[in-house]
Amino acid sequence: MSGKVLIYGRGGGIGSFVASNLAQNGDGLGFTGRDEHKLKAVTEMSKSSTEATSIVDLGSFPKAGVAMIFGAGGGIGGALVEALSSSDSFGHVIGFSRKTSPSIDLMDEASLEHAATFAAEMGELRLVIDATGFLHDDRQRPEKSWRQLDAGNLARSFALNAIGPALIMKHVLPLLPRSGKAVFATLSARVGSIGDNRLGGWYSYRASKAALNQLVRTAAVELARRSPEGICIALHPGTVATALSAPFSATELDVHTPAEASRQLLAVVDKLTDESNGGFFDWRGQPVPW
Ligand SMILES: NC(=O)c1ccc[n+]([C@@H]2O[C@H](COP(=O)([O-])OP(=O)(O)OC[C@H]3O[C@@H](n4cnc5c(N)ncnc54)[C@H](OP(=O)(O)O)[C@@H]3O)[C@@H](O)[C@H]2O)c1
């Protein structure tokens, strides 16, 4: 279908269903109804539905390179693979997780090295996104107080959120081409910002992401010497509805779907230049304080 569609009674059940489906097809929508607030909300929702399904253009990268995602089994990682696969900006898009073959495990350096060489054999490695990360599971919850600090839990968070990604950088950064745009981005988190920490709590997650940020910044300095157009950055995806955020995001107003978040992050990645190297940016492309 093409052209504009005007929906009367958009706030109602059937109207809402029809509008969502049309939005997902990318059709231009106009709404009319009695409740101004409801209309504003559905207009925003439909806008983001359209954004979430539109084709991603990463025209700033040399054509036909390889894009690889670590953590392809996760909410954001899976959506990144999907969004990249629907765009024609890369010759190959390959995702790795603990369930792919070859598989990766952050606790197994050899698996990270193998994944990096596997992808680089397919062509020029132009975009690498590390979408792995750990916040909680059955035996570990974010700490509310220093009373809950536990050496084993701290070590586990550092192993998964800082050391694992550092080893990914060790094996991926030397494989980035020496010329032309090439990006390594790791998903950090705003709560890893020391300058922005006003609420406290979440010691292990905050500190391991802060360590990750320092590792990224340090590697960026080294990358610039080897690949002047290379870019090594940390990204904050915003609050995204995934298993990682599920127990904590209920009170947040601004929660994005993984599909929206992946497209927002890729739009930021497309705008990066060599000046962005060593930066920490949010999903809007705004710098986050360290
Ligand atoms: N969701 C949010 O609101 C939010 C906000 C700020 C920052 N972030 C960051 O965004 C990143 C992605 O988070 P998400 O929300 O997509 O979470 P998610 O759905 O839980 O995904 C986490 C990913 O990490 C992988 N992972 C965990 N332990 C691993 C290990 N030992 N070896 C290999 N992979 C491992 C998981 O792999 P498997 O699939 O194999 O389990 C999964 O792919 C994380 O770094 C997170 O800190 C998320």
PDBQT file of the ligand as one rigid body, heavy atoms in Angstrom, charges set to zero:
ROOT
HETATM    1  N1  LIG A 301      18.667  -3.538  28.257  1.00  0.00    +0.000 N 
HETATM    2  C1  LIG A 301      18.997  -2.374  28.780  1.00  0.00    +0.000 C 
HETATM    3  O1  LIG A 301      18.130  -1.611  29.244  1.00  0.00    +0.000 OA
HETATM    4  C2  LIG A 301      20.435  -1.940  28.810  1.00  0.00    +0.000 A 
HETATM    5  C3  LIG A 301      20.747  -0.658  29.347  1.00  0.00    +0.000 A 
HETATM    6  C4  LIG A 301      22.073  -0.249  29.386  1.00  0.00    +0.000 A 
HETATM    7  C5  LIG A 301      23.066  -1.079  28.891  1.00  0.00    +0.000 A 
HETATM    8  N2  LIG A 301      22.750  -2.313  28.381  1.00  0.00    +0.000 N 
HETATM    9  C6  LIG A 301      23.846  -3.162  27.908  1.00  0.00    +0.000 C 
HETATM   10  O2  LIG A 301      23.550  -3.663  26.615  1.00  0.00    +0.000 OA
HETATM   11  C7  LIG A 301      24.190  -4.948  26.446  1.00  0.00    +0.000 C 
HETATM   12  C8  LIG A 301      23.179  -5.954  25.905  1.00  0.00    +0.000 C 
HETATM   13  O3  LIG A 301      22.172  -6.131  26.877  1.00  0.00    +0.000 OA
HETATM   14  P1  LIG A 301      20.736  -6.764  26.582  1.00  0.00    +0.000 P 
HETATM   15  O4  LIG A 301      19.774  -5.833  27.222  1.00  0.00    +0.000 OA
HETATM   16  O5  LIG A 301      20.590  -7.121  25.149  1.00  0.00    +0.000 OA
HETATM   17  O6  LIG A 301      20.830  -8.046  27.505  1.00  0.00    +0.000 OA
HETATM   18  P2  LIG A 301      20.573  -9.597  27.233  1.00  0.00    +0.000 P 
HETATM   19  O7  LIG A 301      19.394  -9.797  26.368  1.00  0.00    +0.000 OA
HETATM   20  O8  LIG A 301      20.617 -10.235  28.575  1.00  0.00    +0.000 OA
HETATM   21  O9  LIG A 301      21.882 -10.011  26.405  1.00  0.00    +0.000 OA
HETATM   22  C9  LIG A 301      23.114 -10.199  27.026  1.00  0.00    +0.000 C 
HETATM   23  C10 LIG A 301      24.046 -10.953  26.117  1.00  0.00    +0.000 C 
HETATM   24  O10 LIG A 301      25.259 -11.228  26.822  1.00  0.00    +0.000 OA
HETATM   25  C11 LIG A 301      25.633 -12.527  26.501  1.00  0.00    +0.000 C 
HETATM   26  N3  LIG A 301      26.457 -13.174  27.518  1.00  0.00    +0.000 N 
HETATM   27  C12 LIG A 301      26.282 -13.203  28.852  1.00  0.00    +0.000 A 
HETATM   28  N4  LIG A 301      27.235 -13.979  29.420  1.00  0.00    +0.000 NA
HETATM   29  C13 LIG A 301      28.014 -14.432  28.402  1.00  0.00    +0.000 A 
HETATM   30  C14 LIG A 301      29.151 -15.266  28.319  1.00  0.00    +0.000 A 
HETATM   31  N5  LIG A 301      29.699 -15.832  29.398  1.00  0.00    +0.000 N 
HETATM   32  N6  LIG A 301      29.700 -15.505  27.113  1.00  0.00    +0.000 NA
HETATM   33  C15 LIG A 301      29.147 -14.984  25.990  1.00  0.00    +0.000 A 
HETATM   34  N7  LIG A 301      28.070 -14.187  25.997  1.00  0.00    +0.000 NA
HETATM   35  C16 LIG A 301      27.515 -13.930  27.198  1.00  0.00    +0.000 A 
HETATM   36  C17 LIG A 301      24.332 -13.291  26.368  1.00  0.00    +0.000 C 
HETATM   37  O11 LIG A 301      24.594 -14.437  25.619  1.00  0.00    +0.000 OA
HETATM   38  P3  LIG A 301      23.604 -15.701  25.477  1.00  0.00    +0.000 P 
HETATM   39  O12 LIG A 301      22.620 -15.303  24.454  1.00  0.00    +0.000 OA
HETATM   40  O13 LIG A 301      24.522 -16.769  25.004  1.00  0.00    +0.000 OA
HETATM   41  O14 LIG A 301      23.022 -15.923  26.848  1.00  0.00    +0.000 OA
HETATM   42  C18 LIG A 301      23.481 -12.275  25.630  1.00  0.00    +0.000 C 
HETATM   43  O15 LIG A 301      23.736 -12.372  24.255  1.00  0.00    +0.000 OA
HETATM   44  C19 LIG A 301      24.782  -5.311  27.812  1.00  0.00    +0.000 C 
HETATM   45  O16 LIG A 301      26.152  -5.004  27.819  1.00  0.00    +0.000 OA
HETATM   46  C20 LIG A 301      24.057  -4.391  28.776  1.00  0.00    +0.000 C 
HETATM   47  O17 LIG A 301      24.838  -4.098  29.919  1.00  0.00    +0.000 OA
HETATM   48  C21 LIG A 301      21.466  -2.753  28.320  1.00  0.00    +0.000 A 
ENDROOT
TORSDOF 0
